[in-house]
Amino acid sequence: MSRRAAAGAASAGAALAAESAGAAGAADAGVEARLYRSIFESVMQQRLAPGTKLPESQLCEIFGVSRSVARKVLQRLAHDHIVELRPHRGASVAVPTAEDTRQIFEARHVVEAATVRLAAQHASAADVAALRRQLAEEHEAMHRFDQPAWTRLASAFHLRVAALSRNPILQRYLEEIVSRCSLIVALYEPPGNAACEHDEHERIVDCIARRDGDGAAALMAEHLRILERNVVLRRESPDRSLRAMLGMNR
């Protein structure tokens, strides 16, 4: 084989290897996303109770993934405060304490008072119209009893208001706080309760539309106080297999 032919074969081989590696990487990313979403949604829908152990070996068996994939997903969930990783004890669903809850809501009160005031100052008519469209989606989810969608839209409403503050630093702080707060609400709020009341959101938007920052902040403070009062920091761990709690018996 000539040098030119050998170089061409090597180049083709490298391209084929790169293509295969890319396909394998995409497949791994899809598997990781499926495992992450399954655990995350099982926590948010109260199938996985606080403290539930998540052994890597069982996750590998249930989802047909490698140890490295299971470990990577658990590390991502730990970064997002959904899971706790402890040396020699493995992974388990996070167990926020009463003090964690107090501190998270305390921080949320401070940040959302600032973001809603700024939103009232900066929001345009188009921004208010977008908020009202979001409220319509909330209302629709509420009436079809779609609790996961309702919860997701309720959190998204607060983040949308924060985006209207035009302050990306406050917005980033609130994203982490809302993520941790959503976990607490999902784990501990009695089933069937609304994470956020639709009417309360409507009144906040009305204040933003009138550029009434103080009124919006007062309504937001009361809204968060009600949300915190609904959290009950005690739940029984269900006597079911990990497979069943992950909704994989179908």
Secondary structure by P-SEA (a helix, b strand, c coil): ccaaaaaaaaaaaaaaaaaaaaaaaaaaaaaaaaaaaaaaaaaaaccccccbbbbaaaaaaaccccaaaaaaaaaaaaaaccbbbbcccccccccccaaaaaaaaaaaaaaaaaaaaaaaacccaaaaaaaaaaaaaaaaaaaacaaaaaaaaaaaaaaaaaaacccaaaaaaaaaaaaaaaaaaaaccccccccccaaaaaaaaaaaaacaaaaaaaaaaaaaaaaaaacccccccccccccccccccc
